[in-house]
Amino acid sequence: MDTVAAGRAVKSVPGVPRDDEGPVFRAPWEAQAFAMALSLHERGLFTWSEWAAALAEQIKRAQAAGDPDTGETYYQHWLATLEHLVAAKGVTTPETLHRYRDAWDHAADRTPHGKPIELMPADFE
């Protein structure tokens, strides 16, 4: 991960879990979601202020729906914000996102714990 870009993101987006060395993650998928946002920002899909506003709105919606805001769901909101922005910007459709989410769930269900999840054509059926 580009540490300079990660540092800019941490400074620009309030609430990113971090320590003295930069962002911290509880699971690999959180780091991957963070890296996807960095990459999309660097490609000009959104500004950090646009991202921060979208993330704040996502967290607000989740809290209104009962999210206890313990910090454990932060990157779930981050991922939901990614999905919302890529659909809103026309990079993909909500239907395609839903199709891949379902395929991922199917692949995860058949994958033994501790093994990497791999999507296969059958996961999309």
HELIX and SHEET records of a PDB file:
HELIX    1   1 THR A    3  SER A   12  1                                  10    
HELIX    2   2 PRO A   28  GLU A   42  1                                  15    
HELIX    3   3 TRP A   48  ALA A   64  1                                  17    
HELIX    4   4 TYR A   74  ALA A   88  1                                  15    
HELIX    5   5 PRO A   94  ARG A  110  1                                  17    
HELIX    6   6 PRO A  121  PHE A  124  5                                   4    
SHEET    1   A 2 ARG A  18  ASP A  19  0                                        
SHEET    2   A 2 GLY A  22  PRO A  23 -1                                        
END                                                                             
